[in-house]
Amino acid sequence: MLPAILECRACVLRPWRADDLPALLRHADDRDVARNLRDRFPHPYTAADGEGWLAHVAGDPPREGAWAVDVGGEAVGGIALHRGDDVARLSAEIGYWLGRAHWGRGVMTEVVGRVTDAALAEPDLVRLHAPVFAWNAASMRVLERNGYVREGVMRRAGVKDGVVMDQVLYARTRESPHPYVAAP
Ligand SMILES: CC(C)(COP(=O)(O)OP(=O)(O)OC[C@H]1O[C@@H](n2cnc3c(N)ncnc32)[C@H](O)[C@@H]1OP(=O)(O)O)[C@@H](O)C(=O)NCCC(=O)NCCS
């Protein structure tokens, strides 16, 4: 079970709440955020988009593995793990974003570090990965500073705003033997 709350120096990672909607709309409705994320994080980011996201994560109990980045009581970004299935069930994709007002202060470097450490302490997770759009040097830096390894370039693997682009695959793994016994 992943922790619901993780403390950072500059923020707290905590479950999303229904009353985060105004803050979510303030920070998420930004083309320079959305252009680095999957299309399910749209631009413009409407009230319906925010309500849809909060309906997905802010239930009772809140969704495990999705945290709001809370600075001074305000949700200013998010980070989430998306677990794989089938043979990839011990892996998860890590995705994150931060409102532009908070960029460049080391917030996401620390946040990614906290979530990575918590995730790789789980017995059923041995790998975290992030496919990064080729132009997103800041995100690559965040990952590298947290021990993620650049595994390769997935050529022409994505299309964003009508532009076909490469994605750079980063991953960090837990190398100690995991507790699973071999399948029969
Ligand atoms: C990418 C993002 C999460 C970074 O968050 P942040 O809190 O500003 O990141 P940090 O301040 O912790 O670290 C950014 C690092 O990138 C570096 N950086 C920033 N812009 C850069 C650029 N254009 N080229 C190279 N490095 C850059 C910074 O210098 C810093 O490195 P340093 O600590 O070694 O100096 C944030 O900009 C964001 O949310 N962007 C939009 C969504 C997104 O890209 N999500 C990730 C998808 S894979």
The ligand as an SDF file (V2000), in Angstrom:
LIG
                    3D

 48 50  0  0  0  0  0  0  0  0999 V2000
    9.1270   19.4700  -15.9780 C   0  0  0  0  0  0  0  0  0  0  0  0
    8.6350   20.0390  -14.6520 C   0  0  0  0  0  0  0  0  0  0  0  0
    7.8790   18.9670  -13.9140 C   0  0  0  0  0  0  0  0  0  0  0  0
    9.8440   20.4700  -13.8220 C   0  0  0  0  0  0  0  0  0  0  0  0
    9.4260   20.8710  -12.5170 O   0  0  0  0  0  0  0  0  0  0  0  0
   10.3300   21.8820  -11.6510 P   0  0  0  0  0  0  0  0  0  0  0  0
    9.8530   21.8460  -10.2480 O   0  0  0  0  0  0  0  0  0  0  0  0
   10.3540   23.1970  -12.3280 O   0  0  0  0  0  0  0  0  0  0  0  0
   11.7330   21.1580  -11.7760 O   0  0  0  0  0  0  0  0  0  0  0  0
   13.0050   21.4040  -10.8400 P   0  0  0  0  0  0  0  0  0  0  0  0
   13.0930   22.8570  -10.5090 O   0  0  0  0  0  0  0  0  0  0  0  0
   12.9710   20.4420   -9.7090 O   0  0  0  0  0  0  0  0  0  0  0  0
   14.2000   20.9420  -11.7840 O   0  0  0  0  0  0  0  0  0  0  0  0
   14.2710   21.3400  -13.1330 C   0  0  0  0  0  0  0  0  0  0  0  0
   15.6630   21.0450  -13.6380 C   0  0  0  0  0  0  0  0  0  0  0  0
   15.6470   21.1880  -15.0580 O   0  0  0  0  0  0  0  0  0  0  0  0
   16.5660   22.2040  -15.4300 C   0  0  0  0  0  0  0  0  0  0  0  0
   15.9930   22.8580  -16.5930 N   0  0  0  0  0  0  0  0  0  0  0  0
   14.9160   23.6610  -16.6520 C   0  0  0  0  0  0  0  0  0  0  0  0
   14.7070   24.0420  -17.9240 N   0  0  0  0  0  0  0  0  0  0  0  0
   15.6750   23.4610  -18.6600 C   0  0  0  0  0  0  0  0  0  0  0  0
   16.0000   23.4640  -20.0350 C   0  0  0  0  0  0  0  0  0  0  0  0
   15.2750   24.1510  -20.9210 N   0  0  0  0  0  0  0  0  0  0  0  0
   17.0610   22.7380  -20.4440 N   0  0  0  0  0  0  0  0  0  0  0  0
   17.8010   22.0220  -19.5840 C   0  0  0  0  0  0  0  0  0  0  0  0
   17.5260   21.9720  -18.2530 N   0  0  0  0  0  0  0  0  0  0  0  0
   16.4720   22.6890  -17.8070 C   0  0  0  0  0  0  0  0  0  0  0  0
   16.6810   23.0840  -14.2130 C   0  0  0  0  0  0  0  0  0  0  0  0
   17.8960   23.8400  -14.2390 O   0  0  0  0  0  0  0  0  0  0  0  0
   16.6630   22.0360  -13.1110 C   0  0  0  0  0  0  0  0  0  0  0  0
   17.8860   21.3520  -13.0330 O   0  0  0  0  0  0  0  0  0  0  0  0
   18.9580   21.6910  -11.8540 P   0  0  0  0  0  0  0  0  0  0  0  0
   18.2400   21.4520  -10.5590 O   0  0  0  0  0  0  0  0  0  0  0  0
   20.0570   20.7440  -12.0940 O   0  0  0  0  0  0  0  0  0  0  0  0
   19.3180   23.1270  -12.0470 O   0  0  0  0  0  0  0  0  0  0  0  0
    7.7080   21.2670  -14.8600 C   0  0  0  0  0  0  0  0  0  0  0  0
    8.3810   22.1920  -15.6690 O   0  0  0  0  0  0  0  0  0  0  0  0
    6.4070   20.9020  -15.5250 C   0  0  0  0  0  0  0  0  0  0  0  0
    5.4410   20.5650  -14.8450 O   0  0  0  0  0  0  0  0  0  0  0  0
    6.3510   20.9770  -16.8570 N   0  0  0  0  0  0  0  0  0  0  0  0
    5.1290   20.6660  -17.6020 C   0  0  0  0  0  0  0  0  0  0  0  0
    4.6860   19.2060  -17.4620 C   0  0  0  0  0  0  0  0  0  0  0  0
    5.8030   18.2130  -17.7060 C   0  0  0  0  0  0  0  0  0  0  0  0
    6.7150   18.4440  -18.4610 O   0  0  0  0  0  0  0  0  0  0  0  0
    5.6910   17.0420  -17.0180 N   0  0  0  0  0  0  0  0  0  0  0  0
    6.6550   15.9670  -17.2020 C   0  0  0  0  0  0  0  0  0  0  0  0
    6.2640   15.1000  -18.3540 C   0  0  0  0  0  0  0  0  0  0  0  0
    7.4620   13.8010  -18.6650 S   0  0  0  0  0  0  0  0  0  0  0  0
  1  2  1  0
  2  3  1  0
  2  4  1  0
  2 36  1  0
  4  5  1  0
  5  6  1  0
  6  7  2  0
  6  8  1  0
  6  9  1  0
  9 10  1  0
 10 11  2  0
 10 12  1  0
 10 13  1  0
 13 14  1  0
 14 15  1  0
 15 16  1  0
 15 30  1  0
 16 17  1  0
 17 18  1  0
 17 28  1  0
 18 19  1  0
 18 27  1  0
 19 20  2  0
 20 21  1  0
 21 22  1  0
 21 27  2  0
 22 23  1  0
 22 24  2  0
 24 25  1  0
 25 26  2  0
 26 27  1  0
 28 29  1  0
 28 30  1  0
 30 31  1  0
 31 32  1  0
 32 33  2  0
 32 34  1  0
 32 35  1  0
 36 37  1  0
 36 38  1  0
 38 39  2  0
 38 40  1  0
 40 41  1  0
 41 42  1  0
 42 43  1  0
 43 44  2  0
 43 45  1  0
 45 46  1  0
 46 47  1  0
 47 48  1  0
M  END
$$$$
